[in-house]
Amino acid sequence: MTKSEELFERAQELMPGGVNSPVRAFKSVGRNPFFVDSAKGAYIYDVDGNKYIDYVCSWGPGILGHAHPKVIETVKKVCEKGLTFGAPTEKEVVLAELIKKCVPSMEMMRLVSSGTEAVMSAVRVARGFTGRDKIIKFVGCYHGHSDGLLMKAGSGLLTGSIPNSAGVPKDYAKYTLLAEYNNEESVKQLMEQYGEDVACIVIEPVAANMGVVLPKKGFLEFLRDITTKYGALLIFDEVITGFRLSLGGAQEYYGIKPDLSTFGKIVGGGMPLAVYGGRKDIMSCVAPVGSVYQAGTLSGNPVAVSAGIETLKILMENKQIYSEIDKQTAKIENAYNSIGLQTQRVGSLMSVFFTDTKISNYNDVMTCDTTKFADYFNYMLKNGIYVAPSQFESMFVSMAHTDDIIDKTVDVIKRYKNN
Ligand SMILES: *Cc1c(COP(=O)(O)O)cnc(C)c1O
């Protein structure tokens, strides 16, 4: 029995499925997970001494690669001064200033501890500001696991075939209207019927939790226009795309200014940190200035904030990172295409889809052959490459994925017998 197997047995007694987040269990790829000992750069090491090239990168945060020396050094230093105070620090101001500099629409913001919290809070603010109850979300988009956002959500719910989570009161469905990604007509119809009651449209500007699905040309502009027309707010959930597609996120990449945005993953540099914010008049609704309540004991935690600051600084000082990782990811994309596999990619966000149907929304994604995906996943792992253990997730490429590493990956992909 390997150490991972032994740990997994113990873990299953104590935690549902032996894990603290469902997709980590590897269930959909028909094997047990490995337990991680450490990670450095583009590599992740398990407790049995196996080494993998990592294209999961903690599901998005790791744009610099694992354990970047500067980030680690900063965090160590900050720890010496105390782990949490429950009182404001200079670092929070510095991080907020950096975020605003990168993403000008973030005029005012709040730091929280997870993407789930960020989107949940942004939606509450939208409701408080507009005085309306309904929201529109897109089938296959994932916005964390708060009650109102779990309907037909992506990520682990797709992987686990859970269209709607148990434990969410049925009445919530009344407030969450579902539209189809890339389908303007589906949004128009909902707005015509409920427009005056819609507080916000919340969307992943690039859907990355049903596999990567790119917005069709004009789709985000359309959402900007129709929300403005009906007095609803547009929320970009940039928890994945933020600081990933560009320093200014998807909103800079596509040139659309949302009213509110959420960030997570990269912004915390590997620590539990996320952000929501946007227009100052809207954010002024939040307590103690306004009457929308949101709080957090560990919000703006100094250690997490310093990891975020260091990460953003490195990205700001090395803007070429974005064109570099774009180029590296394109090489991998070409390898997939050369063996007849379909991909969707923007920058360093990419998915390979095991279907012949052209991908543009959830229904298309559902035509994927997940058995074939599982075979491919296990082939990659056997060859020392760790990709997300689900058809419905993105591949993440980091600054630490050097030419050698990319070449090796391309070679392994090209030897895959896709039939
Ligand atoms: C990961 C993710 C979330 C949730 O963030 P957590 O930190 O896991 O709670 C929300 N929205 C999107 C788009 C995400 O990818």
The ligand as an SDF file (V2000), in Angstrom:
LIG
                    3D

 15 15  0  0  0  0  0  0  0  0999 V2000
  -13.0880   29.2030   -7.8700 C   0  0  0  0  0  0  0  0  0  0  0  0
  -14.2080   30.0810   -8.2510 C   0  0  0  0  0  0  0  0  0  0  0  0
  -15.0950   30.6170   -7.3060 C   0  0  0  0  0  0  0  0  0  0  0  0
  -15.0690   30.2040   -5.8680 C   0  0  0  0  0  0  0  0  0  0  0  0
  -13.9080   30.5450   -5.2200 O   0  0  0  0  0  0  0  0  0  0  0  0
  -13.4990   29.7570   -3.8760 P   0  0  0  0  0  0  0  0  0  0  0  0
  -12.3000   30.4820   -3.3980 O   0  0  0  0  0  0  0  0  0  0  0  0
  -13.2530   28.3420   -4.2830 O   0  0  0  0  0  0  0  0  0  0  0  0
  -14.6590   29.8660   -2.9420 O   0  0  0  0  0  0  0  0  0  0  0  0
  -16.0230   31.5340   -7.7270 C   0  0  0  0  0  0  0  0  0  0  0  0
  -16.1000   31.9020   -9.0120 N   0  0  0  0  0  0  0  0  0  0  0  0
  -15.2800   31.4010   -9.9580 C   0  0  0  0  0  0  0  0  0  0  0  0
  -15.3970   31.8680  -11.3590 C   0  0  0  0  0  0  0  0  0  0  0  0
  -14.3180   30.4640   -9.5990 C   0  0  0  0  0  0  0  0  0  0  0  0
  -13.5450   29.9270  -10.5490 O   0  0  0  0  0  0  0  0  0  0  0  0
  1  2  1  0
  2  3  1  0
  2 14  2  0
  3  4  1  0
  3 10  2  0
  4  5  1  0
  5  6  1  0
  6  7  2  0
  6  8  1  0
  6  9  1  0
 10 11  1  0
 11 12  2  0
 12 13  1  0
 12 14  1  0
 14 15  1  0
M  END
$$$$
